[in-house]
Amino acid sequence: MKHYFPLFGFLLIANTAFCQTLFSFGDKPVSKQDFLTAFNKNPPTKNERRKALDEYLGLYINYKLKVEAGYDEELDKLPSFLEESKNFKRQIADNVINDEVGIKALTQEAMLRSIKDLHVSQVFIETPNKNDTLKAFQQINAAYKALQVGKTFGEVAEQFSTDKATKQNKGDLGYITAFSLSYLFENEVYKIKVGSFSKPFKSVLGYHIFKVISERPALGTRKIAQIMIATPPNASEEVKKQYLSHADSIYKLIKGGEAFDKLASEFSNDYKTANNGGEIGNIGVGQYEFDFENQVFALQNVGEVSKPFATAYGFHILKLLDKAVAPKTADDAAALANVKQLVEKDDRLATFKKNLLRNKWLKVTKFKTWSYDTAAFRAYTDSNILGKITNGIKQISDTTVLFSFEKKKIFAADWAVHIVKYLTNPISNYSDKLNEFIEQSCAQYYADNLEFYSESMKAQVKEFDEANLLFAAMDKHVWGKTGTDVAALKDYYSKHKESYQWNSSVTALVFNVKTKEIANELTNKLKQTPSDWHNITTSYGADINTDSGRFEVTQLPIKQSFISKDGVFTDPEKNTNADGYSFIYILKAHPNNEQRDFEDAKGAVTNDYQQVLEKEWIASLKKKYPINIKQAVWQTIQ
């Protein structure tokens, strides 16, 4: 064991050093780690780091003082504060939980799978009766042995599969990609090498053997409209020819220039899409039957129309409305963002959440079942579902505790409210439904109390709450005072009047125009009738934005030299930090320095007075909470 002491000792020293107190205010310590975490959120350049650290220390001390004042004054107990904190927690809980579940890894996995399509076949033995799986198990193993001794996959699928469609297609499922199948099946398929088949695999539907026939670069999606001419079930070949002839006549009309959407609304038997010009929407790989999908992806150019083709439902004519190319690499940022959205809605995330719930959340939330009469519970449940009075059930009532978490009990009344939302008839699987309710309740309790179980959530909530507290404290001691105490502002102005002067300035109209052409045209019109500027500019709508007032020359949004004289127009000039062009019409020039009156100076006076109030407040806080900086620790920060 002695060989591990030096390493352990080093780690202990490093951790202790990082957790050292950097400074304290009153009896409140602040660690080196907390300071650096805040500072490094917006790190300066390496050459400016030392100077920035020195400046930030003072700012951070003031920040901690203001927040502490907010706590002391119980501003965190205000209803508005509590509501905003609650809303923030609700907004970020899903993202924090998704990170805990591993959404980044799931997204990357899905992204890697999305860049290729797999051609897949299966042998499928259904198990309609969950309790009778022996026969299906024997069949799937017989099929597996047949494959092992060299029988073709198509022969085995045709011989053993009990699903009609699988048998007819000799197991061929066509191409699939990420999200084409449920995550359970997708995982099995993507484990298989091209040309190989899987071991027998059991799902809730039955037993499966999958084979990956080939792979190709992903085709992406196609936005499609269709005209479908449905054929009657079991139609004879002669009847099918008549329907094909009808489809051909529609196709000729399209080729002759008739509008596809008009013909779809008139002739298509797909009533869900006919009134929308036949538009189906975006189609991806693995969403439709193999033959239909092949026709979809055979269309290459937007606007291209397919010839009529047959499926089991009838004859179809397709039109390509748009196409989206699949990503070619896993580092495509736009595609990655889209895949993340799909993951958030997909069963894979729900599957991982459920695993985490069962293996972790139930434990950390201190889930506990309570004792109650199960027969009475069933009677109570059925009575609530049927809307009957439950007073006659002595052994259980609305206040009976079914289960609990660390800080919350779940009562029979909670169960009753839940169950009547979903059911109108008595149930037989009480335990399954109750387990679902337990899991839903646990997930909700965990999300509502996430800051106690997640360091990430705790840190984000603390940062948000402290920012809100800082705002509330500043509003109380600084901003609010300057907004309501006009007499104090005027008094401050009168004592510092000489500081609020107009430098060389102009009373002017400032025009911000969308293009140079419009700017030139507008300038010419305004020069002819300057007094009609309002009507002239209004006629251009959103292409022109006008501002008026008195501006110091240095504040104007132009760099060109100009004569400061009444009636002068400047030339249109391209904006430096925005699109468009600006020019100025001077109504009156003020070349000399002049005293600003209170109203003109009010903005600057307010800002200056707020700084005075803040300095006085900080000084009082430092007296209340004396600052003690640990210089030895400060010197270790580089």
DOFI-639124 format. One line per 2 residues: number of its first residue (from 1); their letters; for each residue y, x, z of C-alpha. Coordinates in nm, 2 decimals. Example, Ala and Ser with C-alpha at 12.3 -4.5 7.8 and 13.67 -1.06 7.14 Angstrom:
% residues 2
1) AS) -0.45,1.23,0.78; -0.11,1.37,0.71 .
% end
This chain:
% residues 638
1) MK) 0.00,0.00,0.00; 0.24,0.29,0.07 .
3) HY) 0.28,0.35,-0.30; 0.46,0.02,-0.34 .
5) FP) 0.72,0.07,-0.07; 0.98,0.27,-0.27 .
7) LF) 0.99,0.01,-0.55; 1.01,-0.28,-0.30 .
9) GF) 1.27,-0.10,-0.10; 1.48,-0.04,-0.42 .
11) LL) 1.46,-0.41,-0.51; 1.56,-0.51,-0.16 .
13) IA) 1.86,-0.27,-0.16; 1.97,-0.39,-0.51 .
15) NT) 1.94,-0.76,-0.41; 2.12,-0.70,-0.08 .
17) AF) 2.40,-0.51,-0.26; 2.45,-0.79,-0.50 .
19) CQ) 2.47,-1.05,-0.23; 2.72,-0.86,-0.02 .
21) TL) 3.04,-1.03,0.10; 3.33,-0.93,-0.13 .
23) FS) 3.60,-1.12,0.07; 3.64,-1.39,0.32 .
25) FG) 3.90,-1.65,0.38; 3.90,-1.77,0.74 .
27) DK) 3.53,-1.78,0.83; 3.42,-1.85,0.47 .
29) PV) 3.25,-1.56,0.30; 3.24,-1.51,-0.08 .
31) SK) 2.97,-1.29,-0.23; 3.01,-1.02,-0.49 .
33) QD) 2.76,-1.22,-0.70; 2.97,-1.54,-0.70 .
35) FL) 3.28,-1.35,-0.80; 3.11,-1.16,-1.09 .
37) TA) 2.93,-1.48,-1.21; 3.27,-1.65,-1.24 .
39) FN) 3.44,-1.35,-1.39; 3.17,-1.28,-1.65 .
41) KN) 3.20,-1.63,-1.80; 3.49,-1.50,-2.00 .
43) PP) 3.45,-1.12,-2.00; 3.74,-0.91,-2.14 .
45) TK) 3.69,-0.61,-2.37; 3.54,-0.30,-2.21 .
47) NE) 3.87,-0.11,-2.21; 4.05,-0.40,-2.03 .
49) RR) 3.78,-0.47,-1.77; 3.93,-0.29,-1.48 .
51) KA) 4.27,-0.44,-1.52; 4.12,-0.79,-1.57 .
53) LD) 3.91,-0.75,-1.26; 4.22,-0.67,-1.05 .
55) EY) 4.41,-0.97,-1.19; 4.11,-1.20,-1.16 .
57) LG) 4.05,-1.12,-0.79; 4.39,-1.26,-0.69 .
59) LY) 4.33,-1.57,-0.91; 3.98,-1.63,-0.77 .
61) IN) 4.10,-1.60,-0.41; 4.37,-1.86,-0.48 .
63) YK) 4.11,-2.08,-0.65; 3.88,-2.07,-0.34 .
65) LK) 4.17,-2.15,-0.11; 4.27,-2.45,-0.31 .
67) VE) 3.92,-2.59,-0.33; 3.87,-2.54,0.04 .
69) AG) 4.19,-2.73,0.11; 4.05,-3.01,-0.10 .
71) YD) 3.74,-3.02,0.11; 3.94,-3.01,0.44 .
73) EE) 4.16,-3.30,0.32; 3.84,-3.49,0.22 .
75) LD) 3.95,-3.54,-0.14; 3.58,-3.51,-0.23 .
77) KL) 3.53,-3.85,-0.05; 3.77,-4.04,-0.28 .
79) PS) 3.60,-4.31,-0.48; 3.73,-4.17,-0.81 .
81) FL) 3.59,-3.83,-0.72; 3.25,-3.97,-0.63 .
83) EE) 3.23,-4.18,-0.94; 3.32,-3.89,-1.17 .
85) SK) 3.07,-3.66,-1.00; 2.80,-3.93,-1.04 .
87) NF) 2.88,-3.98,-1.41; 2.87,-3.60,-1.47 .
89) KR) 2.53,-3.57,-1.31; 2.40,-3.86,-1.52 .
91) QI) 2.53,-3.70,-1.84; 2.37,-3.35,-1.78 .
93) AD) 2.05,-3.45,-1.61; 1.86,-3.50,-1.93 .
95) NV) 1.96,-3.16,-2.07; 1.87,-2.99,-1.74 .
97) IN) 1.53,-3.16,-1.73; 1.47,-3.08,-2.10 .
99) DE) 1.54,-2.72,-2.03; 1.30,-2.73,-1.74 .
101) VG) 1.03,-2.89,-1.95; 1.08,-2.62,-2.21 .
103) IK) 1.26,-2.78,-2.50; 1.37,-2.45,-2.64 .
105) AL) 1.00,-2.34,-2.68; 0.90,-2.68,-2.82 .
107) TQ) 1.19,-2.67,-3.07; 1.10,-2.32,-3.19 .
109) EA) 0.74,-2.42,-3.22; 0.83,-2.73,-3.42 .
111) ML) 1.07,-2.53,-3.63; 0.80,-2.28,-3.73 .
113) RS) 0.57,-2.57,-3.82; 0.84,-2.74,-4.02 .
115) IK) 0.87,-2.46,-4.27; 0.53,-2.54,-4.42 .
117) DL) 0.32,-2.84,-4.51; -0.06,-2.85,-4.45 .
119) HV) -0.31,-3.03,-4.67; -0.55,-3.19,-4.41 .
121) SQ) -0.88,-3.38,-4.41; -1.07,-3.54,-4.12 .
123) VF) -1.40,-3.68,-4.01; -1.32,-3.98,-3.79 .
125) IE) -1.56,-4.17,-3.56; -1.39,-4.47,-3.39 .
127) TP) -1.46,-4.57,-3.03; -1.34,-4.93,-3.01 .
129) NK) -1.50,-4.97,-2.68; -1.38,-4.70,-2.44 .
131) ND) -1.69,-4.73,-2.22; -1.93,-4.69,-2.50 .
133) TL) -1.87,-4.34,-2.64; -2.22,-4.19,-2.64 .
135) KA) -2.31,-4.31,-2.99; -1.98,-4.19,-3.13 .
137) FQ) -2.03,-3.86,-2.96; -2.37,-3.82,-3.11 .
139) QI) -2.24,-3.90,-3.46; -1.95,-3.65,-3.45 .
141) NA) -2.19,-3.38,-3.33; -2.42,-3.47,-3.62 .
143) AY) -2.13,-3.44,-3.86; -2.03,-3.11,-3.71 .
145) KA) -2.38,-2.97,-3.76; -2.38,-3.09,-4.12 .
147) LQ) -2.06,-2.90,-4.18; -2.20,-2.59,-4.01 .
149) VG) -2.50,-2.58,-4.24; -2.29,-2.60,-4.55 .
151) KT) -2.23,-2.96,-4.65; -1.89,-3.02,-4.81 .
153) FG) -1.62,-3.17,-4.59; -1.57,-3.46,-4.83 .
155) EV) -1.94,-3.55,-4.82; -1.95,-3.54,-4.44 .
157) AE) -1.64,-3.75,-4.41; -1.78,-4.01,-4.65 .
159) QF) -2.11,-4.02,-4.47; -2.01,-4.02,-4.11 .
161) ST) -1.66,-4.16,-4.08; -1.64,-4.52,-3.95 .
163) DK) -1.28,-4.58,-4.05; -1.27,-4.75,-4.39 .
165) AT) -0.97,-4.56,-4.53; -1.11,-4.22,-4.42 .
167) KQ) -1.45,-4.30,-4.58; -1.29,-4.41,-4.91 .
169) NK) -1.07,-4.10,-4.93; -1.35,-3.87,-4.83 .
171) GD) -1.14,-3.77,-4.53; -0.83,-3.66,-4.73 .
173) LG) -0.52,-3.73,-4.53; -0.29,-3.55,-4.78 .
175) YI) -0.01,-3.32,-4.66; 0.14,-3.33,-4.32 .
177) TA) 0.41,-3.13,-4.14; 0.57,-3.12,-3.80 .
179) FS) 0.62,-3.47,-3.66; 0.39,-3.63,-3.92 .
181) LS) 0.12,-3.69,-3.66; 0.13,-3.74,-3.29 .
183) YL) 0.18,-3.41,-3.10; -0.18,-3.42,-2.98 .
185) FE) -0.32,-3.42,-3.33; -0.05,-3.18,-3.46 .
187) NE) -0.15,-2.92,-3.21; -0.51,-2.94,-3.31 .
189) VY) -0.43,-2.92,-3.68; -0.19,-2.62,-3.65 .
191) KI) -0.46,-2.42,-3.47; -0.69,-2.42,-3.78 .
193) KV) -0.68,-2.15,-4.04; -0.66,-2.25,-4.40 .
195) GS) -1.01,-2.33,-4.53; -1.16,-2.38,-4.18 .
197) FS) -1.24,-2.69,-3.98; -1.21,-2.76,-3.61 .
199) KP) -1.46,-2.84,-3.34; -1.51,-3.21,-3.26 .
201) FK) -1.19,-3.33,-3.08; -1.16,-3.65,-2.87 .
203) SV) -0.86,-3.88,-2.86; -0.81,-4.23,-2.73 .
205) LG) -0.89,-4.36,-3.08; -1.22,-4.18,-3.11 .
207) YH) -1.37,-3.84,-3.22; -1.22,-3.62,-3.50 .
209) IF) -1.30,-3.31,-3.69; -1.00,-3.17,-3.89 .
211) KV) -1.00,-2.93,-4.18; -0.69,-2.75,-4.33 .
213) IS) -0.75,-2.73,-4.71; -0.43,-2.55,-4.80 .
215) ER) -0.07,-2.49,-4.71; 0.26,-2.48,-4.91 .
217) PA) 0.63,-2.42,-4.83; 0.77,-2.75,-4.69 .
219) LG) 0.91,-2.99,-4.94; 1.17,-3.14,-4.71 .
221) TR) 1.27,-3.51,-4.74; 1.36,-3.75,-5.03 .
223) KI) 1.59,-4.05,-5.01; 1.42,-4.32,-5.22 .
225) AQ) 1.47,-4.67,-5.36; 1.19,-4.87,-5.50 .
227) IM) 1.10,-5.18,-5.70; 0.76,-5.31,-5.60 .
229) IA) 0.56,-5.56,-5.80; 0.29,-5.68,-5.56 .
231) TP) -0.05,-5.77,-5.70; -0.27,-6.04,-5.54 .
233) PN) -0.55,-5.92,-5.32; -0.88,-5.85,-5.51 .
235) AS) -0.70,-5.90,-5.84; -0.91,-5.85,-6.15 .
237) EE) -0.83,-5.58,-6.40; -0.70,-5.84,-6.64 .
239) VK) -0.46,-5.97,-6.38; -0.35,-5.62,-6.29 .
241) KQ) -0.26,-5.55,-6.66; -0.03,-5.85,-6.66 .
243) YL) 0.15,-5.72,-6.35; 0.17,-5.37,-6.50 .
245) SH) 0.32,-5.53,-6.82; 0.59,-5.69,-6.60 .
247) AD) 0.66,-5.36,-6.42; 0.69,-5.19,-6.76 .
249) SI) 0.94,-5.44,-6.88; 1.16,-5.37,-6.57 .
251) YK) 1.13,-5.00,-6.63; 1.25,-5.04,-6.99 .
253) LI) 1.55,-5.24,-6.86; 1.64,-4.95,-6.62 .
255) KG) 1.61,-4.70,-6.91; 1.83,-4.93,-7.11 .
257) GE) 2.11,-4.90,-6.86; 2.05,-5.19,-6.62 .
259) AF) 2.14,-5.11,-6.26; 1.84,-5.02,-6.04 .
261) DK) 1.98,-5.20,-5.73; 2.04,-5.52,-5.92 .
263) LA) 1.69,-5.53,-6.06; 1.55,-5.45,-5.72 .
265) SE) 1.72,-5.75,-5.56; 1.60,-5.96,-5.85 .
267) FS) 1.24,-5.86,-5.90; 1.11,-5.65,-5.61 .
269) ND) 0.85,-5.80,-5.38; 0.94,-5.56,-5.10 .
271) YK) 1.16,-5.81,-4.93; 1.26,-5.57,-4.65 .
273) TA) 1.44,-5.35,-4.90; 1.51,-5.57,-5.21 .
275) NN) 1.85,-5.70,-5.07; 1.95,-5.34,-5.01 .
277) GG) 1.91,-5.23,-5.37; 1.54,-5.13,-5.29 .
279) EI) 1.65,-4.84,-5.06; 1.37,-4.73,-4.84 .
281) GN) 1.55,-4.44,-4.68; 1.44,-4.08,-4.62 .
283) IG) 1.08,-4.01,-4.67; 0.91,-3.70,-4.53 .
285) VG) 0.57,-3.55,-4.58; 0.28,-3.74,-4.42 .
287) QY) 0.46,-4.08,-4.38; 0.30,-4.27,-4.67 .
289) EF) -0.03,-4.28,-4.86; -0.11,-3.96,-5.05 .
291) DF) -0.07,-4.11,-5.40; 0.26,-4.28,-5.32 .
293) EN) 0.39,-3.96,-5.16; 0.29,-3.75,-5.46 .
295) QV) 0.50,-3.98,-5.68; 0.80,-3.95,-5.44 .
297) FA) 0.80,-3.57,-5.44; 0.74,-3.55,-5.81 .
299) LQ) 1.10,-3.67,-5.86; 1.32,-3.36,-5.87 .
301) NV) 1.66,-3.47,-5.99; 1.89,-3.72,-5.81 .
303) GE) 1.90,-4.03,-6.02; 1.56,-3.97,-6.17 .
305) VS) 1.34,-4.28,-6.20; 0.96,-4.28,-6.21 .
307) KP) 0.74,-4.47,-6.45; 0.55,-4.76,-6.29 .
309) FA) 0.24,-4.64,-6.09; -0.03,-4.83,-5.90 .
311) TA) -0.12,-4.83,-5.53; -0.34,-5.07,-5.33 .
313) YG) -0.03,-5.29,-5.29; 0.07,-5.32,-5.65 .
315) FH) 0.30,-5.14,-5.89; 0.60,-4.93,-5.79 .
317) IL) 0.91,-4.79,-5.97; 1.09,-4.52,-5.77 .
319) KL) 1.44,-4.38,-5.79; 1.55,-4.06,-5.62 .
321) LD) 1.88,-4.12,-5.44; 1.91,-3.78,-5.26 .
323) KA) 1.70,-3.49,-5.15; 1.71,-3.25,-4.85 .
325) VA) 1.55,-2.91,-4.89; 1.33,-2.79,-4.60 .
327) PK) 1.43,-2.48,-4.41; 1.27,-2.16,-4.54 .
329) TA) 1.31,-1.96,-4.22; 1.29,-2.04,-3.85 .
331) DD) 1.64,-1.91,-3.78; 1.82,-2.18,-3.99 .
333) AA) 2.08,-2.30,-3.74; 2.15,-2.64,-3.89 .
335) AL) 1.78,-2.71,-3.93; 1.71,-2.59,-3.58 .
337) AN) 1.97,-2.84,-3.44; 1.81,-3.12,-3.64 .
339) VK) 1.46,-3.03,-3.52; 1.58,-3.02,-3.16 .
341) QL) 1.70,-3.38,-3.20; 1.36,-3.48,-3.33 .
343) VE) 1.19,-3.30,-3.04; 1.41,-3.50,-2.79 .
345) KD) 1.28,-3.83,-2.94; 0.92,-3.72,-3.00 .
347) DR) 0.61,-3.77,-2.79; 0.57,-3.39,-2.74 .
349) LA) 0.87,-3.38,-2.50; 0.74,-3.69,-2.31 .
351) TF) 0.39,-3.53,-2.29; 0.53,-3.22,-2.13 .
353) KK) 0.75,-3.42,-1.90; 0.45,-3.62,-1.78 .
355) NL) 0.26,-3.30,-1.71; 0.55,-3.16,-1.51 .
357) LR) 0.58,-3.49,-1.32; 0.22,-3.49,-1.22 .
359) NK) 0.19,-3.12,-1.14; 0.53,-3.06,-0.98 .
361) WL) 0.78,-3.35,-0.94; 0.55,-3.56,-0.73 .
363) KV) 0.50,-3.27,-0.49; 0.86,-3.15,-0.46 .
365) TK) 1.00,-3.51,-0.41; 0.74,-3.54,-0.13 .
367) FK) 0.58,-3.85,-0.28; 0.37,-4.04,-0.03 .
369) TW) 0.16,-4.36,-0.06; 0.17,-4.62,0.22 .
371) SY) -0.10,-4.84,0.34; -0.10,-5.21,0.25 .
373) DT) -0.36,-5.48,0.18; -0.46,-5.44,-0.19 .
375) AA) -0.59,-5.79,-0.22; -0.26,-5.93,-0.09 .
377) FR) -0.08,-5.70,-0.32; -0.26,-5.84,-0.62 .
379) AY) -0.18,-6.20,-0.51; 0.18,-6.10,-0.45 .
381) TD) 0.20,-5.95,-0.80; 0.05,-6.24,-0.98 .
383) SN) 0.27,-6.49,-0.79; 0.58,-6.30,-0.90 .
385) IL) 0.46,-6.28,-1.26; 0.40,-6.66,-1.26 .
387) GK) 0.72,-6.73,-1.07; 0.55,-6.88,-0.77 .
389) IT) 0.68,-6.86,-0.41; 0.52,-6.57,-0.22 .
391) NG) 0.59,-6.68,0.14; 0.23,-6.79,0.18 .
393) IK) 0.10,-6.43,0.14; 0.11,-6.30,0.50 .
395) QI) -0.02,-5.95,0.46; 0.25,-5.84,0.21 .
397) SD) 0.62,-5.92,0.16; 0.93,-5.80,-0.03 .
399) TT) 0.99,-5.55,0.25; 0.64,-5.39,0.24 .
401) VL) 0.67,-5.02,0.15; 0.44,-4.93,-0.13 .
403) FS) 0.53,-4.56,-0.16; 0.81,-4.33,-0.08 .
405) FE) 0.99,-4.01,-0.18; 1.18,-3.77,0.05 .
407) KK) 1.49,-3.98,0.09; 1.39,-4.32,-0.06 .
409) KI) 1.13,-4.59,0.00; 1.00,-4.82,-0.28 .
411) FA) 0.93,-5.17,-0.17; 0.72,-5.45,-0.30 .
413) AD) 1.04,-5.62,-0.41; 1.11,-5.32,-0.64 .
415) WA) 0.77,-5.35,-0.79; 0.82,-5.72,-0.85 .
417) VH) 1.15,-5.67,-1.03; 0.98,-5.41,-1.25 .
419) IV) 0.66,-5.60,-1.33; 0.82,-5.93,-1.43 .
421) KY) 1.03,-5.75,-1.70; 0.71,-5.66,-1.89 .
423) LT) 0.45,-5.93,-1.82; 0.42,-6.31,-1.82 .
425) NP) 0.05,-6.33,-1.74; -0.16,-6.20,-1.45 .
427) IS) -0.30,-5.85,-1.50; -0.64,-5.69,-1.44 .
429) NY) -0.54,-5.32,-1.44; -0.33,-5.32,-1.13 .
431) SD) -0.39,-4.95,-1.05; -0.29,-4.84,-1.41 .
433) KL) 0.03,-5.05,-1.40; 0.11,-4.93,-1.05 .
435) NE) 0.06,-4.57,-1.15; 0.30,-4.61,-1.44 .
437) FI) 0.55,-4.76,-1.20; 0.50,-4.47,-0.96 .
439) EQ) 0.56,-4.22,-1.24; 0.87,-4.40,-1.36 .
441) SC) 1.01,-4.42,-1.01; 0.94,-4.05,-0.95 .
443) AQ) 1.11,-3.95,-1.28; 1.42,-4.16,-1.19 .
445) YY) 1.43,-4.03,-0.83; 1.39,-3.67,-0.95 .
447) AD) 1.67,-3.71,-1.21; 1.90,-3.88,-0.95 .
449) NL) 1.85,-3.60,-0.70; 1.81,-3.31,-0.95 .
451) EF) 2.07,-3.09,-0.79; 1.83,-3.05,-0.49 .
453) YS) 1.55,-2.93,-0.71; 1.72,-2.74,-0.99 .
455) ES) 1.94,-2.43,-0.94; 2.09,-2.49,-1.28 .
457) MK) 2.18,-2.84,-1.20; 2.31,-2.74,-0.86 .
459) AQ) 2.54,-2.47,-1.01; 2.67,-2.70,-1.28 .
461) VK) 2.74,-2.98,-1.04; 2.91,-2.74,-0.80 .
463) EF) 3.13,-2.60,-1.08; 3.23,-2.95,-1.20 .
465) DE) 3.30,-3.09,-0.85; 3.51,-2.78,-0.75 .
467) AN) 3.71,-2.82,-1.07; 3.77,-3.18,-0.99 .
469) LL) 3.86,-3.10,-0.64; 4.10,-2.83,-0.76 .
471) FA) 4.27,-3.08,-0.98; 4.30,-3.34,-0.70 .
473) AM) 4.44,-3.08,-0.46; 4.69,-2.95,-0.72 .
475) DK) 4.79,-3.30,-0.80; 4.85,-3.38,-0.43 .
477) HV) 5.04,-3.06,-0.35; 5.21,-2.96,-0.68 .
479) WG) 5.19,-3.18,-0.99; 5.23,-3.51,-0.81 .
481) KT) 5.53,-3.40,-0.62; 5.73,-3.30,-0.93 .
483) GT) 5.64,-3.62,-1.09; 5.77,-3.85,-0.81 .
485) DV) 6.04,-3.64,-0.63; 6.32,-3.65,-0.90 .
487) AA) 6.58,-3.57,-0.64; 6.41,-3.24,-0.55 .
489) LK) 6.38,-3.16,-0.93; 6.76,-3.23,-0.97 .
491) DY) 6.84,-3.02,-0.67; 6.63,-2.73,-0.80 .
493) YS) 6.81,-2.77,-1.14; 7.16,-2.76,-0.98 .
495) KH) 7.07,-2.44,-0.79; 6.94,-2.26,-1.09 .
497) KE) 7.15,-2.43,-1.36; 7.24,-2.10,-1.52 .
499) SY) 6.88,-2.03,-1.61; 6.86,-2.34,-1.84 .
501) QW) 7.07,-2.26,-2.15; 7.04,-2.35,-2.51 .
503) NS) 7.02,-2.04,-2.73; 7.12,-2.06,-3.09 .
505) SV) 6.97,-2.39,-3.20; 6.97,-2.68,-3.45 .
507) TA) 6.93,-3.05,-3.44; 6.69,-3.10,-3.73 .
509) LV) 6.41,-3.29,-3.90; 6.09,-3.09,-3.93 .
511) FN) 5.86,-3.19,-4.21; 5.48,-3.10,-4.21 .
513) VK) 5.34,-3.17,-4.55; 4.98,-3.17,-4.68 .
515) TK) 5.03,-2.97,-5.00; 5.30,-2.75,-5.16 .
517) EI) 5.33,-2.99,-5.45; 5.41,-3.28,-5.22 .
519) AN) 5.65,-3.05,-5.02; 5.85,-2.96,-5.34 .
521) EL) 5.86,-3.32,-5.46; 5.97,-3.44,-5.11 .
523) TN) 6.24,-3.18,-5.08; 6.39,-3.28,-5.42 .
525) KL) 6.40,-3.65,-5.32; 6.55,-3.58,-4.98 .
527) KQ) 6.83,-3.36,-5.12; 6.93,-3.66,-5.34 .
529) TP) 6.95,-3.91,-5.06; 6.91,-3.74,-4.72 .
531) SD) 7.01,-4.05,-4.52; 6.71,-4.23,-4.66 .
533) WH) 6.46,-3.98,-4.52; 6.27,-4.23,-4.31 .
535) NI) 6.18,-4.46,-4.60; 6.10,-4.17,-4.83 .
537) TT) 5.86,-4.00,-4.59; 5.69,-4.33,-4.50 .
539) SY) 5.60,-4.39,-4.86; 5.37,-4.08,-4.85 .
541) GA) 5.16,-4.21,-4.56; 4.94,-3.96,-4.38 .
543) DI) 5.03,-3.68,-4.62; 5.36,-3.62,-4.43 .
545) NT) 5.43,-3.58,-4.05; 5.79,-3.57,-3.93 .
547) DS) 5.94,-3.45,-3.61; 6.30,-3.47,-3.50 .
549) GR) 6.50,-3.32,-3.22; 6.69,-3.02,-3.10 .
551) FE) 6.51,-2.69,-3.15; 6.60,-2.33,-3.06 .
553) VT) 6.59,-2.13,-3.38; 6.31,-1.91,-3.25 .
555) QL) 6.09,-2.22,-3.18; 6.10,-2.35,-3.54 .
557) PI) 5.77,-2.34,-3.74; 5.91,-2.11,-4.01 .
559) KQ) 5.96,-1.74,-4.05; 6.20,-1.73,-4.34 .
561) SF) 6.57,-1.65,-4.30; 6.80,-1.94,-4.35 .
563) IS) 7.17,-2.03,-4.30; 7.22,-2.23,-3.98 .
565) KD) 7.45,-2.49,-4.12; 7.47,-2.87,-4.13 .
567) GV) 7.29,-3.02,-4.43; 7.08,-2.71,-4.51 .
569) FT) 6.72,-2.75,-4.64; 6.48,-2.46,-4.60 .
571) DP) 6.22,-2.38,-4.86; 5.86,-2.51,-4.81 .
573) EK) 5.66,-2.25,-4.62; 5.29,-2.23,-4.57 .
575) NT) 5.19,-2.28,-4.21; 5.05,-1.98,-4.03 .
577) NA) 4.79,-2.14,-3.80; 4.72,-2.46,-3.98 .
579) DG) 4.68,-2.62,-4.32; 4.98,-2.75,-4.51 .
581) YS) 5.34,-2.66,-4.55; 5.66,-2.70,-4.34 .
583) FI) 6.03,-2.72,-4.42; 6.34,-2.82,-4.22 .
585) YI) 6.65,-3.03,-4.28; 6.93,-2.93,-4.05 .
587) LK) 7.14,-3.22,-3.92; 7.37,-3.02,-3.70 .
589) AH) 7.39,-2.64,-3.62; 7.45,-2.51,-3.27 .
591) PN) 7.52,-2.14,-3.32; 7.65,-2.06,-2.97 .
593) NE) 7.47,-2.07,-2.63; 7.53,-2.39,-2.44 .
595) QR) 7.43,-2.53,-2.10; 7.13,-2.76,-2.11 .
597) DF) 7.18,-3.09,-1.92; 6.91,-3.20,-1.68 .
599) ED) 6.72,-3.42,-1.93; 6.71,-3.14,-2.19 .
601) AK) 6.60,-2.89,-1.93; 6.36,-3.12,-1.74 .
603) GA) 6.04,-2.98,-1.88; 6.13,-2.62,-1.80 .
605) VT) 6.27,-2.72,-1.46; 5.94,-2.91,-1.38 .
607) ND) 5.73,-2.61,-1.47; 5.94,-2.37,-1.27 .
609) YQ) 5.96,-2.60,-0.96; 5.58,-2.64,-0.98 .
611) QV) 5.54,-2.27,-0.96; 5.76,-2.26,-0.65 .
613) LE) 5.56,-2.54,-0.48; 5.23,-2.37,-0.57 .
615) KE) 5.35,-2.03,-0.42; 5.46,-2.20,-0.10 .
617) WI) 5.13,-2.39,-0.08; 4.93,-2.07,-0.14 .
619) AS) 5.13,-1.89,0.13; 5.05,-2.16,0.38 .
621) LK) 4.68,-2.16,0.29; 4.66,-1.78,0.34 .
623) KK) 4.81,-1.83,0.69; 4.55,-2.10,0.76 .
625) YP) 4.26,-1.90,0.61; 4.34,-1.52,0.65 .
627) IN) 4.21,-1.32,0.36; 3.99,-1.01,0.43 .
629) IK) 3.88,-0.81,0.12; 3.59,-0.57,0.18 .
631) QA) 3.73,-0.27,0.00; 3.41,-0.08,0.01 .
633) VW) 3.23,-0.36,-0.18; 3.53,-0.40,-0.42 .
635) QT) 3.51,-0.04,-0.52; 3.14,-0.09,-0.63 .
637) IQ) 3.25,-0.35,-0.89; 3.30,-0.18,-1.23 .
% end
